[in-house]
Amino acid sequence: MLINDQTYVGQSSGFSYGMKNPAAKKLKLSHLTLSARDAVFLTGTAAYTALLFWFG
């Protein structure tokens, strides 16, 4: 909701709550885990980048 020309209300109220409440913060960040698939992707990306630099 736009009050004046630059003040938005209601868009960031949940952000403050999520950063102050430990339970809400844990719930928001619970899906950010490193899996084996992520490690394989990062290793492959690093190897591909190294090969690009090696062979120019």
N, C-alpha and C positions, 0 to 999 in steps of 0.2 A: 504494500500500500504506500502510495506517495503522498506525503503530507505537504511539504513545501516543494521547492523545485529540486532539492538535492537530498532530502532526508527520507530514507526508506525505513519502514517499521515492519517487524515481523519476519524479515528475511534472515537476520543474523541472531535472533533470540535463541535458537536452538544451538548455535555454535558456542555461545558463551556457556550455556548449561553443559554441553558436552565436554568442554575443556576443563570445567571446574569439578564436575562430578566424576569420581574415579570409576564407578560402575558403568556410566555411560561412555566414558573414554575407552574402557576395556572392550565394551560391546562394539564400538565403532572400529577399533583396531584389531578385532579378533580374526578378521579374514586376511590380514597381512602376515602370512607365515611363509617361510622359505621352504619350498619342497624340492625333491630330487629333480623334478622337471625344470624348475627354475635354475638349478645349478648346471644342468646339462645345457640349457639355452645360453647361459652366461659363458660357459666354457667354450661352446661352439662359436659364439660371437667373438670372443677374445681370439680364438684360433683363426677365424676368418679374417679379422682385422690384422693380425700379425702376418698372415700370408699376403694380404694386400700390400702391406709395407715392404715385405721381403721381396716380392716379385715386381713391385712398383707398377 
